Amino acid sequence: MIVATSESIVGKRVSAVLGMVRGNTVRARHIGNDVVAAFKNLAGGEITDYTKMLAESREQAIDRMIEDAESLGANAIIGVRFTTSSVMQGAAEILVYGTAVRCEDE
C-alpha cells in the first residue's frame, strides 16, 4: 500500500477514486508518566515515554486507515493528513485520513 501526503504519486496514474478513509485511536496518559513529565518540565528535555506513546498511536491510526482502504480495494492512499484533539482531560485522539485510490503505472 502506497501512503502519500501528496495528491499524486510520481510514476503512477490514479485510475479510480474510492473515497475518504480514516483511522484513529484514543490514548490516555499514565499517572507514572505524568510524574516523570513533571520532573522533565523542571529540568527540561524530551519526555520519551510520551514520544513513544504518540509514535505508537500514529502507527496504529495509520494501520487502521490502511485496513479501511484495503476493504475498498485500494492500492494507495493520497492526500494523507493527521489531526489530534483532546477528548477529555488526559486523553487525546489521533486521527489520520486521506483518499483511497487505485493507481496504475504510467
Sequence and secondary structure as in RCSB ss.txt:
>XXXX:A:sequence
MIVATSESIVGKRVSAVLGMVRGNTVRARHIGNDVVAAFKNLAGGEITDYTKMLAESREQAIDRMIEDAESLGAN
AIIGVRFTTSSVMQGAAEILVYGTAVRCEDE
>XXXX:A:secstr
 EE SSSS TTEEEEEEEEEEEEEEEEE  HHHHHHHHHHHHH S  HHHHHHHHHHHHHHHHHHHHHHHHTT S
EEEEEEEEEEEEETTEEEEEEEEEEEEEEE 
